[in-house]
Amino acid sequence: MKQLVLFSLVFVSLFFVSLFLSVPAAAGGPRSPIAELTASDGKVGSGLGESVAISDGTVFAGVLQLGKGASIYVFERPASGWGDMTQTAELTIPHFHFFFNALAASGDTVVAGVEGTGPNGYGTLYVFEKPAGGWKNMTPTAVLSPTFGTRFGNDVAIAGDTIVAGDPRCGGNGDFGPGTAFVFQKPADGWHDTHETAVLSASDSQGCDDYGISVGASGDTVVVGADLEGMSPPPSPGEVYVFEKPAGGWTNMTETAELNLLEGFPGDGVGGNLAIGGNTVVSSMNNQEGQPRILVFEKPAGGWTNGTQTATLLQTAGGPLAVNPQGTAVAVDGDAAGIVKVYEEPASGWQNTSTATYRFSRSPGDLLGIGALGMAWLAAGAPGTTVDGHAMQGAVFLFFK
């Protein structure tokens, strides 16, 4: 997930949640929220929901604790079902960080990335594992750091026991590297402080490609974006790199396949935001005609190979995006403040379209962005929301499909 700074006034992360329910689609306009998640100790400017992740009926939301630093609040679905509620636990980001750049969750594990931290200032990942007795107030289970880097932790993804983090490098001061992606495999004895298992590199990388600006993971597949691919010179439309886990496990390697834009132009920014679910990869792009688009790539029957998009989803707004775990639905920013659109794959397969299947809305004052997509529920972080008279206290809103 892209950089999420808790002081931001306008950026909102949206996470779509699959909570083991099958809710039939309903006709009509935008769906409204059915529950609101808030902080029991919220204050002016605490910005709950600036970053959000979900896993197995649990919502994780970033919050700025003024005077304490940043934390992750945990909201676990009650046995009676979702309703308005406050957090059930707090996961503390150590060392008084006032923000974290990215948040992701899978199973009983949640991970937060923070640039510019750690013993060498390269960046850090903080891993939290659910205790046997359930989520509780706690500090990290493990701290992961790279052996080299510049902007490590800019983006992070997790799938099962595999964590991947991007480092787009090119930080100036003589560092004009193309970028790097790091894989961390859970050790046999459980998560503990460690360095990377493997480094994933682009075979055609050049200086300041922004390789690692976005990452995704699903099963044994990792995707890495390079939105300035070929920056020196000239810049290209950008690219998505696909890596498949070798039979012997993750090792230092270059890509399995490269995914490109058909008839792209320099500066299109492919790979700036991406996601993967099942056999489907989606990527944002900034069309030179002024109309942002979402590119859908589907895995061929014979496996991932170099290729171009299967379909293009036309947008009137850009920004982050998400695909559900099955790869059958894509969520993107809507055409107005407070709107998110979801495109579902037709029975005949992905096709070019500008017509969304669903639209979700809170209110014009609560901007909605994108984070993760499930099958039947949606959880939208809105850090600019006023709660109990506290401006920008923030909230997370839950929606039916």
N, C-alpha and C positions, 0 to 999 in steps of 0.2 A: 504494500500500500504506500502511496506517495507521502512526501514529507508532510507531517502533521504537527504544527507548532501550536502549543496551547494558548499562546497570546493572540493568535489570529482572530480577527473580528468576523470574518466572513466565510472561512472554509469550513465545510461540514462533511463528515464522513457518513456514508449510508451503508448499512449492512443488512442484507436480506437473509432471513433465517429459516432453515428447514427444521421444523420441530415435530416430525413424525405425524403430521396431520395431512389429510388430503381435503383441501377446501375447494369446492367447485367454483369456477370463475363466475362472476356476476356481471351483468350488463350495466351500463350507465357511465357516469363521469368518474373523476378521480376518487379513489378510496380514501377515507379518513382514518386516523389512528384509532385503535381500540384500547390502547393502554399507554401510559406515560411513566417512564422510569426516571427518577430524580435522586439527587444526593440528600441524605438526611442532614448533612452538615454543609450544604451548599452555601456559597457566598457570592457576592458581586464579583464577576470576572472569573469564576472558577471553571467555566467552559466545559462542563460535562458533555461528552459525546463528540469532542473534536476528533477523536479516533475511536473506532469501534471494531470489535471482532466477535465472532460467534462460534459456538461448537456445542453440539449435543444438548440443546435446550438451555444453554447458558449464554448470556450477553456480557461482553467485557467492554468497558468504556473508559477512555482516558479522561482524567480530571486534573486541573491545576489546583493544588492545595496551597493557597497563599500562605507564605511563612513556613511551608513544609517541603515544597517541591511538587513533583508530579507523582500521580498514583494511577492505578487501574482499579476501577470499581467493578465488582462482580454482581450480576443479577441472575439468580437461578430461578427457573420457572417453578412456581409452587405446584403442589399436587393438584390443586383445584383449578389450575390454569392461569394464564397471564391476566393481570389486572394492574392498576396503578400501584407502584411499590417503590421502595428505596433499596439501596444496595444491601447485599447479604455478607460481603467481605471486601477487604481492601488489600490490594497487592502493591507494595511500596517500591518505587524506583529509588535506589540508593543514591548517595552522594549529592543529595540536594539538587538534582536536575530539575529545571523548570519546564522541560518539555521532553517528549520523545518523538522520533521521526516516523516510526511505523509500528504497527501492531498486527499480529496474526495469531490464530488459534487453530488447533486440531486435536480432537480427542480430549484428553485431560491435560493438555499442555498449551500455554500461552507464552508468546515471546514478544518483547519490545526492543526496537532498535534505537540507539542514540548515537548520533555522529559526534566526533571530536572528544570522545571520552576514553577511558582505559589507561593503562600504564604508559602507552606511547602516544596517546591522543588520536589513534586511528579510528576509534569507534568501538561500541560494545553492544552485545545482545544480552538481554536479561531474560532468563528462562524461568518460568514458574510451573511447577507440576502440582496437580490436585492431590492433597494428602488423602490417606485412606479414609479418614473421617469426613471428608468433604472440604470444599473451599473455606478458608478462614483467613483472617488477617495474617499476612506473612511477607517476608522478604524473598528475594530470588532463590531458587533451587540451585541455579548455576549461572555463571557469567562466561560468555563466549567472546573471544576476541581473535582478530586475525594476526598473522605474523608480519603483515605489511599492509599499508593502505593509506587513504587520505580522508574519504567520506564514507567509511564502512558504516552500515546500519541505516543508510538513506532509505532503503526499502527492504522488506523482509517477508518471507512466505514460509509456510510449514505444511507438510503433508506427512502424517504419521510420525515416523522417527527421523525424518529428514527436514532440516532447516536450511534455507538458502537466503543469503543476504547480498545486496548489491553495494558496490563502491564505484561510483562513476568517475572518480579521480578528477583530473584536470582542475586542481585547486589553485593553479597559479604558483607563484614563487618558485618557478622552475619545474613544477610538476605538471606535465602536459600528457600524462598517460592516457591510454584509451579507456581504462576502466576494468573492473574485475568483478566476478561473482564467486562467492565462497559457499561451499557446502559443508554442513556439520551433520554427521551421522551420530545418532544417539549411541553412546558406548554400551557395551554389554552389561556393565554394572550400573547403568542409569546416567542421567545427565549430571555432569559436574564441570567445574571450570576447565576449559580446554581451548585449543586452537582448531583451525579448520581441518576437515578430513581431506578436502580436495579443492582445487581451484579450477573453475570453468572459464575458458578463454575463447575469444573469437578468433578464427583462423585468419581473418582479413582485417584485423583491428588496426586503427590509425590513431594518432594523437587526438585527444579531446573528442572521441566518438560519443561520449556519454554512455558507453556500454556499462550496464548495471544500474541505470537510472530507474528501472523497474524490473521486478522479478515475480515469478509465479511458480507454483508447484502443485502437482496432482499425481498421486500414485508414484510411479518411478520416473516421471517426466518433470523436467525443470525448463522454464522459459526465461530468457533474459532479453530486455529491450535495449536498443542503442538508437536514440532518436536523432542523433547527429552523425550517424554512421557515414564514414568517409569524409570527415570534417576537413581534412588537410590534404590538398583541396581537390575538387570542390565538394561541398556537402551534398549528400544524397537524400532521398526521401526518408531514410531511417530503415531499421530492420529489426526482426525478431529472430533470436537464435534458440533452437530447440536442442535440449540435451536429454538423452535417454540413459538411464542407469545401466552400466555394463553388468554382465552376469557375475563378475567377481566383486561387484560393489563400486561405489564412487571412487574415482581416481582423477588426477589431473588430466584434463582432456579438452579438446575443441568440440565444436558443435556437431550434432548428428544431422541437422538440417537448418537451412536459412529460409525464413518466410519474408517475402517482399511484396511491395505494392505494385500491382499491375498499372503501368503507365503513370508512375509517380513523378514528382518534381522535387528538386532540392528544397529542403525546409518543410516538407510535409510532416515531419515529426513522428513517423511510424515508430512504435515501441516506447513512446514517452509514458504511456499508461497501458498496461496489459493485464490479462488474467487468463487462467487456464482452468477448465473443468472437464474431466474425462478426456475425450478426444477432440475437444474444441478449444482453440486459442482465439482470443479477441484482443484487438489493439486499437487504440485511438489514433487519429491522424488529424492534422490541421490542413484542410484542403486549401490550395492556393486561390480558389475562387471565393473563399470566405465562408464556406459551408463545412463545418467539421463532419467527419464521418467515422464510423466504426467498422473495422475490417474483421471478418469472420474467417478463420482458417480451420478446416476440418482435416483430421488425420486420414490419409489414404488407406485403403484396405491393406496395402503391402507395407505400411509403416511410414513414418515421417521421412519426407524427402524435400529437397529444395522446391519451393512453389510459391504461388501467389494466392490471393484471397479467394475463398469460395463464394462469398457474398459481401455486399456493402450495405450497411444500415445508415441512411441519411439522417443527419442531426441538424438542429438549429442552435445547439449549444455544445461546447466541448467539455473536457474535464475527465475525471476518473471514470472507471467502468468496472463491471464485474460480470462473471459468468457463473451459473450454478454448478454444483459438483457433477451433474450429469451432462453438462454441456448443451443443454436444450433451451436455455433462456439467457438473455443478455440484458443487463440493466445499465442505463446511461442517464446523464443529466437531461432534464426536461426542457421545454421551450419557454418556461416562465419560472420566476422565483417560486420555490416551494414545490416544484413538480419534479417527479422522477418517472421515467418511462421504462417499460420492460418489453422487450421483443421476445416472443417465443418461437421456437423452430416449428415451421409447418410440417405436417405429416409427409410432405413431398421433399423435405429437406430445406436447408437455408437458402433464401433467395434475396435479391436486392429489394429493399423496401424502405419507405419512409413512414410507414404506419405502425405504431406501437400496439401491442396487445393489451397492455394495462397502463394506467397512469395513477400515481399516488401523490397525495398532497397533504400537507399540514396546514399552513397558512402562508400568505404572501410574505410575512415577516420572518419566517423560519426557512432559511435556505437549506436545501437538501443536496447532498452529494452522494457518492457511490462508495461501497466497500466490498460486500460479499453477498452472494445471491443463493437462496435456497429454493425450495419447491412451493411452499405454501405461506410463509410468513416473511415479513420485512421489518427490520429494525433500523430506524433512521436516527443518526446522531444530529442534534441541533444545538451546538454550543452557544449560539447567540440568543437563545430563548430566555425570556424573563420568567422567573419562578418566584412566587411569593414576594413580588416587588424587588427581587434581586436581579438587576440587569446582567445579562450574559452569564447567569448561573448555569444554564445549559440543561438539556434533557435528552432522553432517547425515546422515540416514539415507535410503537409496535403497530403493524398493519396486517390485516388479512390480505391474501392474494386477491 
